[in-house]
Structure formats: C-alpha cells, structure tokens
C-alpha cells in the first residue's frame, strides 16, 4: 500500500539511482487523458493529451491512452525514463492494479497498470486515484505544501478527494480513502451514477452544475456549448440561474468539507479541477456555507484554498507516485508473452489482446 510517497521521493532524488531520471505521469479523467514526462524536481518536461472517449468501449478508451503514451515515447527524453505513475478517476483498486471509474463505464475492473506497463515497454507502474494524485502534487509542490491534515478535492466531470493525515498521504487499503464525491449530502435527491442518492457529485460536478442551470432556465450564449465553464461565465455576468446552479454545487461541497473536518480534523481543503477555475463564483458561496456547517471549535479553523498547480496537479502527483517506486516494490508489470519477451514497441491506437 502506498502510504507516503514524498519521503521516498526525496530519498530517491538525493541518493537513489533513479533520482536522476524523469518519470512518466498519466492523469486519467472523465474529460481528458493527459500524460507528461516529469523531472525528479517536479518540472513538467513534455505533455500530451487526448479527449477521453468516456462513452466508448474498452478498446477505444485504450487506444486513446496508447496515443498519449506514443506521443511521450516520441520525445528525446524517453530513453531516460525509469517508472510510471498513473492517477485515475475512480474507484480504483491499487492492490489489483485495476480501475472501475463511475464516469467511464467502458472500464470495469480494467487492468490499467498491466496495460500501461505493456504500452511503455515493461516499465514499473504505480496506480493511485486521481484525487490522491492531486493531493500528492499539491502537498509536494502546491497549496498543501507543509500542511499536516488536509482534504484535496478534484471537482471536474466527477468529484474526488485525497487525504493528508498527520503529514502523510492516506490512500486507504484500495486507494479510495477520501472519496468525498459519494458522500450523501442531499437526502432524497436523484440517483447518482454510483447508485446512491444525494451525492456531493450529483450537485457539484461540472455536468451536474450544467444540468441544474439548464433546469433553472439558463441557456448558453449563441454558438456555445452548455458546459460548466459557460455557466460560470454567465454567473460572473449576474445570470440568476447560473448563480443558483453554482450555489447548489458550493453548498454540497461545503457540506462534504465540513463533514470531513468534523470527522478527521482537517484544517485545509484544497479545491482543484475544471470547476474550480470558476474562481469566486464557486469559492465565495463555498466559504460562506462552510462557515455555517463547520461550527464546532475544532472545525472552524478549516480553510479553503484553490489548487496552486492548476491542471498539472494530477500529473505532478502521479510523478511523485512514480518517483516513490523502490526496486523491491510489488508494482505491476506486464504478463510475459509466451515467448518470454515483453513487447516494448506498441503503435498508437493498439488495443490489448487476450482475455478481459
């Protein structure tokens, strides 16, 4: 189990043989699949990105992932790479190396670490949840740097969370601890994709904010798509339906943050993801509601901050996971071909073969 990658990273960077080498970082979400080559000091060297074909089947999804990796393999730095970190929307099972994302139905118990290792020529792979990766990145290089107890949230196509407890990343046995998006805060509301009702995600995710705004009569400007970004822009111009949609999302987020503060005494909540780019439209009502909900003395000190790393938070965190890999770790590598060889060169768009 990944307990605290940061001290391990620091040790590798100072003394370990892999501390001189860049790593691959992958950030898999419901909207995009991003990849990067990241130096041991956290500097992003090269990036690649594809839209996530979230409604497609396993083969199409894997082809998009393969294209991102192919772009990275085409760089001059690739030969120096020694490990891969993957942050994926969840649920994940870090022990099994599989993912079953709520917002990517084509992947159920999908062997992501095995496939990524195959696509990278047999490199060792460490899997973490996307919000855990974000927490690792923000703790290492961002808004949670130096924090002891924090909740880091990704608010985008879905809502996820990662926990920092007593200065250590706490992923839980399967890597899903802090999954705040599926705490129920609106009893009796519509059913979430996870099967429950009233989840934070049902009010606060980008698609949920957009649906709420549309139900309240908001419409995007001519020629624009109905997105959370468009809703945020309308809210900034004073559109009442757009403001109300963000207010509902902020209220749900505040309820989840307050519950976490009361349960675990976190004193910092870092909010990232595409929805957080709305700025004051989201953060002003969120902070106001948090003051209403976090009322006990030990919870009132909980502060809310926007993520400092922006869209790179998940990539930097995934890199931290990769940098923490020790040679003796039980990380996932591809199953050997019957010939005993591992295929190192996989062309872009190649789907996996065999069972599953």
C-alpha positions as CSV (number, residue, x, y, z in Angstrom):
1,X,0.0,0.0,0.0
2,X,1.2,3.5,-0.9
3,X,1.5,5.3,2.5
4,X,3.6,8.3,1.9
5,X,5.4,8.7,-1.4
6,X,7.0,12.0,-0.6
7,X,9.8,10.9,1.8
8,X,10.5,8.1,-0.6
9,X,10.7,10.5,-3.5
10,X,13.1,12.8,-1.6
11,X,15.3,9.9,-0.7
12,X,15.5,8.8,-4.4
13,X,16.1,12.3,-5.6
14,X,19.1,12.7,-3.2
15,X,20.7,9.2,-3.2
16,X,18.7,6.7,-5.3
17,X,19.8,5.6,-8.8
18,X,16.5,6.6,-10.3
19,X,16.6,10.1,-8.7
20,X,18.4,11.4,-11.8
21,X,15.8,10.2,-14.3
22,X,12.5,11.6,-15.4
23,X,9.3,9.6,-15.0
24,X,6.0,9.2,-16.9
25,X,2.9,10.7,-15.3
26,X,-0.6,9.9,-16.5
27,X,-3.8,11.7,-15.4
28,X,-6.9,9.9,-16.5
29,X,-10.2,11.7,-16.0
30,X,-13.7,11.7,-17.5
31,X,-12.9,14.6,-19.8
32,X,-9.3,14.1,-20.8
33,X,-6.4,11.6,-20.7
34,X,-3.2,13.6,-20.0
35,X,0.4,12.5,-19.9
36,X,3.7,14.1,-19.1
37,X,7.4,13.4,-18.7
38,X,8.3,14.9,-15.3
39,X,11.8,15.6,-13.9
40,X,12.8,14.5,-10.4
41,X,12.3,18.1,-9.1
42,X,8.7,18.1,-10.4
43,X,9.3,20.1,-13.5
44,X,7.0,19.1,-16.4
45,X,9.2,18.5,-19.4
46,X,6.7,17.3,-22.1
47,X,2.9,17.0,-22.2
48,X,0.4,15.1,-24.3
49,X,-3.3,15.0,-24.2
50,X,-6.4,13.4,-25.7
51,X,-10.1,13.7,-25.0
52,X,-11.5,10.8,-23.0
53,X,-13.9,8.8,-25.2
54,X,-15.9,8.2,-22.0
55,X,-19.0,6.7,-23.6
56,X,-17.0,4.3,-25.8
57,X,-15.9,0.7,-25.1
58,X,-12.7,-0.6,-23.6
59,X,-10.9,-0.8,-27.0
60,X,-11.5,2.8,-27.9
61,X,-10.5,4.0,-24.5
62,X,-7.3,2.1,-24.5
63,X,-6.5,3.4,-28.0
64,X,-6.7,7.0,-26.7
65,X,-4.4,6.1,-23.8
66,X,-2.0,4.5,-26.2
67,X,-1.9,7.6,-28.3
68,X,-0.9,9.7,-25.3
69,X,1.9,7.3,-24.4
70,X,3.0,7.2,-28.0
71,X,3.4,11.0,-28.0
72,X,5.6,10.8,-25.0
73,X,7.6,7.9,-26.4
74,X,8.4,10.1,-29.4
75,X,10.4,12.6,-27.3
76,X,14.2,12.5,-26.9
77,X,13.9,12.2,-23.2
78,X,12.0,8.8,-23.3
79,X,15.2,6.7,-23.1
80,X,15.9,8.1,-19.6
81,X,12.5,7.2,-18.2
82,X,12.5,4.5,-15.4
83,X,8.9,4.4,-14.0
84,X,5.3,5.4,-14.5
85,X,2.7,6.9,-12.1
86,X,-1.0,6.7,-13.0
87,X,-3.6,8.9,-11.4
88,X,-7.1,7.7,-12.5
89,X,-10.6,8.7,-11.8
90,X,-12.2,6.0,-9.6
91,X,-13.0,3.9,-7.9
92,X,-9.5,2.3,-8.3
93,X,-8.1,-0.8,-6.7
94,X,-4.4,-0.1,-6.2
95,X,-3.7,-3.6,-4.9
96,X,-5.1,-5.3,-8.0
97,X,-4.0,-2.5,-10.4
98,X,-7.5,-2.0,-11.8
99,X,-9.9,0.8,-12.3
100,X,-13.7,1.0,-12.5
101,X,-14.5,4.7,-13.0
102,X,-18.0,5.8,-12.3
103,X,-17.8,8.2,-15.2
104,X,-16.1,5.8,-17.7
105,X,-18.5,2.8,-17.9
106,X,-16.4,1.1,-20.6
107,X,-13.7,0.3,-17.9
108,X,-14.8,-2.1,-15.2
109,X,-12.0,-3.9,-13.3
110,X,-9.8,-2.8,-16.1
111,X,-6.2,-3.8,-15.6
112,X,-4.7,-0.3,-16.1
113,X,-1.3,-0.9,-14.6
114,X,-0.7,-4.0,-16.7
115,X,-1.8,-2.2,-19.8
116,X,0.3,0.9,-19.1
117,X,3.4,-1.2,-18.4
118,X,2.8,-3.1,-21.7
119,X,2.4,0.2,-23.6
120,X,5.6,1.6,-22.0
121,X,7.8,-1.3,-22.8
122,X,7.7,-3.0,-19.4
123,X,8.3,-0.1,-17.1
124,X,7.1,-0.4,-13.4
125,X,3.8,1.3,-12.8
126,X,2.2,2.8,-9.6
127,X,-1.5,3.4,-9.6
128,X,-3.3,6.0,-7.4
129,X,-6.7,7.6,-7.5
130,X,-6.8,10.9,-9.4
131,X,-7.7,12.9,-6.3
132,X,-4.9,11.1,-4.3
133,X,-2.5,12.1,-7.1
134,X,-3.8,15.7,-6.8
135,X,-3.2,15.6,-3.0
136,X,0.3,14.3,-3.6
137,X,1.1,17.0,-6.1
138,X,-0.3,19.8,-4.0
139,X,1.5,18.5,-0.9
140,X,4.7,18.3,-2.8
141,X,4.7,21.5,-4.9
142,X,1.4,23.3,-4.3
143,X,-1.2,24.7,-2.0
144,X,-0.9,22.0,0.6
145,X,2.9,22.2,0.9
146,X,3.7,22.0,4.6
147,X,0.2,21.1,5.6
148,X,-0.4,18.4,8.3
149,X,-4.1,17.5,7.8
150,X,-5.8,18.4,4.6
151,X,-8.5,17.3,2.1
152,X,-7.7,17.8,-1.5
153,X,-10.5,17.7,-4.0
154,X,-10.8,17.3,-7.8
155,X,-14.1,18.9,-8.9
156,X,-14.5,18.3,-12.6
157,X,-16.5,15.7,-14.6
158,X,-16.8,14.0,-11.2
159,X,-15.8,14.8,-7.7
160,X,-13.0,13.0,-5.9
161,X,-10.9,13.6,-2.8
162,X,-7.5,12.7,-1.3
163,X,-6.5,12.9,2.3
164,X,-3.4,14.1,4.0
165,X,-3.3,12.9,7.7
166,X,-0.5,13.8,10.1
167,X,1.6,14.9,7.2
168,X,1.2,11.6,5.3
169,X,-0.9,10.7,2.3
170,X,-3.6,8.3,3.4
171,X,-5.0,6.4,0.4
172,X,-6.7,3.5,2.3
173,X,-6.5,-0.2,1.6
174,X,-7.7,0.0,-2.0
175,X,-6.6,3.6,-2.8
176,X,-10.1,5.2,-2.4
177,X,-9.9,6.9,1.0
178,X,-11.3,10.4,0.8
179,X,-13.8,9.7,-2.0
180,X,-15.9,12.6,-0.9
181,X,-17.8,12.8,-4.1
182,X,-20.0,10.0,-3.0
183,X,-20.9,11.2,0.5
184,X,-24.7,11.8,0.6
185,X,-25.5,15.4,1.4
186,X,-28.9,15.9,-0.3
187,X,-31.1,13.1,1.0
188,X,-33.9,12.2,-1.3
189,X,-32.4,13.7,-4.4
190,X,-31.9,12.0,-7.8
191,X,-29.9,8.8,-8.0
192,X,-26.2,9.2,-8.7
193,X,-24.3,7.1,-11.3
194,X,-22.8,5.2,-8.4
195,X,-26.3,4.0,-7.4
196,X,-26.8,6.1,-4.2
197,X,-28.8,9.3,-3.8
198,X,-27.9,12.8,-3.0
199,X,-24.1,12.5,-3.5
200,X,-21.9,15.6,-3.5
201,X,-21.0,14.8,-7.1
202,X,-24.7,15.0,-8.1
203,X,-24.7,18.7,-7.2
204,X,-21.1,19.8,-7.6
205,X,-19.6,18.2,-10.6
206,X,-19.3,20.1,-13.9
207,X,-22.1,18.2,-15.6
208,X,-24.3,18.5,-12.6
209,X,-23.9,22.2,-12.3
210,X,-24.7,22.5,-16.0
211,X,-27.9,20.3,-15.6
212,X,-29.0,22.4,-12.7
213,X,-28.5,25.6,-14.6
214,X,-30.5,24.3,-17.6
215,X,-33.3,23.1,-15.4
216,X,-33.5,26.6,-13.9
217,X,-33.8,28.2,-17.3
218,X,-30.2,29.1,-18.2
219,X,-29.1,28.8,-21.8
220,X,-25.6,29.1,-23.2
221,X,-24.8,32.1,-25.4
222,X,-25.5,31.5,-29.1
223,X,-22.8,29.3,-30.7
224,X,-21.5,28.0,-27.3
225,X,-21.9,24.5,-25.8
226,X,-23.7,24.0,-22.4
227,X,-20.7,23.5,-20.1
228,X,-19.8,24.4,-16.5
229,X,-17.3,26.9,-17.9
230,X,-20.1,28.6,-19.8
231,X,-22.4,28.5,-16.7
232,X,-19.5,30.1,-14.7
233,X,-19.1,32.9,-17.2
234,X,-22.8,33.6,-17.1
235,X,-22.8,33.6,-13.3
236,X,-20.0,36.2,-13.4
237,X,-22.2,38.4,-15.5
238,X,-25.0,38.1,-13.0
239,X,-27.3,35.4,-14.5
240,X,-29.5,34.3,-11.7
241,X,-30.0,30.7,-12.9
242,X,-26.2,30.2,-13.3
243,X,-25.5,31.7,-9.9
244,X,-28.1,29.4,-8.3
245,X,-26.5,26.3,-10.0
246,X,-23.1,27.2,-8.6
247,X,-24.6,28.0,-5.2
248,X,-26.1,24.5,-5.1
249,X,-22.8,22.9,-6.0
250,X,-20.9,25.1,-3.5
251,X,-23.3,24.1,-0.8
252,X,-22.8,20.4,-1.4
253,X,-19.0,20.8,-1.4
254,X,-19.1,22.8,1.8
255,X,-21.2,20.1,3.4
256,X,-18.7,17.4,2.4
257,X,-15.7,19.5,3.6
258,X,-17.4,20.2,6.9
259,X,-18.2,16.5,7.4
260,X,-14.5,15.7,6.7
261,X,-13.3,18.5,9.1
262,X,-15.5,17.1,11.9
263,X,-14.5,13.5,11.2
264,X,-10.8,13.9,10.7
265,X,-9.9,17.4,11.9
266,X,-8.5,18.5,8.6
267,X,-7.8,22.2,8.7
268,X,-7.3,22.8,5.0
269,X,-9.4,21.9,1.9
270,X,-7.7,22.4,-1.5
271,X,-10.1,22.5,-4.4
272,X,-8.9,21.9,-7.9
273,X,-10.2,20.6,-11.2
274,X,-12.0,22.4,-14.0
275,X,-15.0,23.6,-11.9
276,X,-12.6,25.3,-9.5
277,X,-11.5,27.5,-12.4
278,X,-14.8,29.4,-11.9
279,X,-13.0,31.3,-9.1
280,X,-15.1,33.5,-6.8
281,X,-18.3,32.2,-8.4
282,X,-17.6,28.9,-6.6
283,X,-15.3,29.8,-3.7
284,X,-17.4,32.7,-2.3
285,X,-20.5,30.7,-1.6
286,X,-18.4,27.6,-0.7
287,X,-16.6,29.5,2.1
288,X,-19.9,31.1,3.2
289,X,-21.6,27.7,3.6
290,X,-18.6,26.2,5.2
291,X,-18.9,28.8,8.0
292,X,-22.5,27.6,8.5
293,X,-21.7,23.9,8.5
294,X,-18.3,23.7,10.3
295,X,-19.4,25.1,13.6
296,X,-17.6,23.1,16.3
297,X,-14.5,24.8,17.7
298,X,-12.0,22.2,16.3
299,X,-13.6,22.5,12.8
300,X,-14.0,26.3,12.4
301,X,-10.3,26.7,11.5
302,X,-10.7,24.7,8.3
303,X,-9.7,26.9,5.4
304,X,-10.5,26.6,1.7
305,X,-7.8,27.3,-1.0
306,X,-7.7,26.8,-4.7
307,X,-5.2,24.3,-6.0
308,X,-1.9,26.0,-6.9
309,X,-0.8,23.7,-9.7
310,X,-3.9,24.0,-11.8
311,X,-4.3,21.4,-14.5
312,X,-0.8,19.9,-13.7
313,X,-1.7,18.9,-10.1
314,X,-2.6,15.3,-11.1
315,X,0.4,14.9,-13.3
316,X,2.8,16.2,-10.7
317,X,1.2,13.9,-8.1
318,X,1.4,10.9,-10.4
319,X,5.0,11.7,-11.0
320,X,5.5,11.7,-7.2
321,X,4.0,8.2,-7.1
322,X,6.4,7.0,-9.8
323,X,9.4,8.5,-8.1
324,X,8.5,6.6,-4.9
325,X,8.8,3.2,-6.5
326,X,11.5,1.1,-5.0
327,X,13.0,-1.9,-6.8
328,X,11.6,-4.3,-4.3
329,X,8.0,-2.8,-4.5
330,X,5.3,-5.1,-5.8
331,X,4.3,-2.8,-8.6
332,X,2.6,-4.0,-11.7
333,X,4.5,-5.1,-14.8
334,X,3.0,-6.8,-17.9
335,X,2.4,-10.5,-18.1
336,X,5.2,-12.1,-20.1
337,X,4.4,-13.2,-23.7
338,X,4.6,-17.0,-24.2
339,X,8.0,-16.4,-25.8
340,X,9.2,-15.0,-22.6
341,X,9.6,-11.5,-24.1
342,X,7.7,-8.3,-23.3
343,X,6.6,-6.2,-26.3
344,X,8.4,-2.9,-26.0
345,X,7.1,-1.0,-29.1
346,X,3.3,-0.7,-29.2
347,X,2.0,1.6,-32.0
348,X,-0.6,4.2,-31.2
349,X,-4.2,3.1,-31.1
350,X,-3.3,-0.5,-30.5
351,X,-5.9,-2.3,-28.3
352,X,-4.9,-5.0,-25.9
353,X,-5.3,-8.6,-26.8
354,X,-6.1,-11.7,-24.8
355,X,-8.7,-12.2,-22.1
356,X,-10.6,-9.4,-20.3
